[in-house]
Amino acid sequence: MELTGRIIAVLEAKSGTSSKTGNPWMMQGYVIEVPGQYPRRCAFTVFGEDKIKQLNIQNGEDLTIQFDIDAREYNGRWYNDFRAYNVIRGLQIPQPVQIGGTTPISDLPFDAPTSDVEDPFKMDDGSELPF
């Protein structure tokens, strides 16, 4: 999967030693914001010190993140993991369409009957809608 947007947060790197293998590990989290009328944000991680250095993701960068999604269970609860494996730089991020001003209802491209509408919440038999 992939998302295109702007990196809005670079989180602190975490590291430790695996209790199963005894090998050291490192991971770093990031937050990407995808533009649109209602911008969306997604937190993701990069696992491995070499991968973190290779991808070199910086705050404020516009890029496409390619990632895998997985879920894991811990103490009876499930957690999603969005793990990035590649970034694509140099792409143009589509900007949301800005709608300025208002259009008078008389300028709309259709004729809506308005003269015979008395109460939009009354049904044909005179009873009210149930909400």
C-alpha positions in Angstrom: 0.0 0.0 0.0 1.1 3.6 -0.3 0.2 7.1 0.9 1.3 10.4 -0.6 1.6 13.4 1.7 3.8 15.5 3.9 5.7 14.3 7.0 4.4 16.3 9.9 6.2 14.6 12.8 9.4 12.6 13.2 9.1 10.7 16.5 12.0 9.7 18.8 13.8 6.5 17.8 13.4 3.5 20.1 15.9 0.7 20.5 16.4 -2.3 22.6 17.5 -5.9 22.6 15.2 -8.8 21.6 14.3 -11.1 24.5 14.0 -14.0 22.0 17.2 -13.7 20.0 19.3 -11.3 22.0 19.9 -9.1 18.9 19.7 -5.3 19.1 16.8 -3.6 17.3 15.8 0.0 16.4 12.7 1.6 15.1 11.5 5.1 14.4 8.0 6.5 14.1 6.7 9.2 11.7 3.3 10.8 10.9 2.3 11.6 7.4 -0.6 13.9 6.5 -2.5 13.2 3.3 -4.1 16.4 1.8 -7.7 16.7 0.9 -10.8 18.5 1.9 -10.5 16.6 5.2 -6.8 15.9 5.6 -6.0 12.5 7.1 -3.0 11.5 9.2 -1.3 8.1 9.5 1.4 7.1 11.9 3.9 4.6 10.6 7.3 3.1 11.6 10.5 2.2 10.0 12.2 -0.8 11.5 16.0 -1.3 11.5 18.8 1.2 12.0 20.1 0.6 8.4 16.6 1.2 6.9 16.1 4.3 9.0 19.4 5.8 7.7 18.7 4.6 4.1 15.2 6.2 3.9 16.4 9.4 5.8 12.8 10.7 6.2 12.8 14.4 7.3 10.0 16.6 8.9 8.2 18.7 6.2 9.2 16.4 3.3 6.6 15.7 0.6 6.8 12.0 -0.4 5.0 8.7 -1.0 5.4 6.0 1.6 5.1 2.4 0.6 4.2 0.2 3.6 2.8 -3.1 4.8 0.0 -3.4 7.3 0.0 -6.0 10.0 -1.8 -6.5 13.3 -0.7 -8.1 16.5 -2.3 -9.2 19.8 -1.1 -8.2 23.2 -3.0 -8.9 26.4 -6.2 -9.6 24.6 -6.1 -6.4 22.5 -5.2 -6.0 18.9 -2.8 -3.3 17.5 -2.2 -2.3 13.9 1.4 -1.8 12.6 2.1 0.3 9.5 5.7 -0.5 8.6 7.3 1.5 5.8 9.7 -0.3 3.5 10.3 2.4 0.8 9.8 6.1 0.1 9.4 7.9 -3.3 10.6 11.5 -3.4 10.0 14.2 -5.9 6.3 13.7 -6.5 3.8 16.5 -6.7 1.1 16.2 -3.9 -2.4 17.0 -5.2 -3.7 20.1 -3.4 -7.4 20.2 -2.3 -9.7 22.2 -4.5 -10.4 25.6 -3.0 -14.0 26.7 -3.3 -14.4 30.4 -2.9 -17.5 32.5 -2.7 -21.1 31.4 -3.0 -23.4 30.7 -5.9 -26.9 32.1 -5.7 -29.5 29.4 -5.8 -31.0 31.0 -8.9 -27.7 30.4 -10.8 -27.7 26.6 -10.2 -28.0 24.5 -13.3 -31.3 22.9 -12.4 -34.9 24.0 -11.5 -35.9 22.6 -8.1 -39.6 22.9 -7.2 -39.7 25.1 -4.2 -43.2 26.8 -4.3 -45.2 23.7 -3.4 -42.9 22.5 -0.5 -44.6 23.6 2.7 -42.9 21.5 5.4 -40.1 19.1 4.4 -40.7 17.0 7.5 -44.3 16.1 6.8 -45.2 13.1 4.8 -48.0 13.0 2.1 -50.5 11.8 4.6 -49.8 14.7 6.9 -47.9 12.8 9.6 -44.5 13.8 10.7 -41.3 11.9 9.9 -40.2 9.6 12.9 -37.0 11.5 13.6 
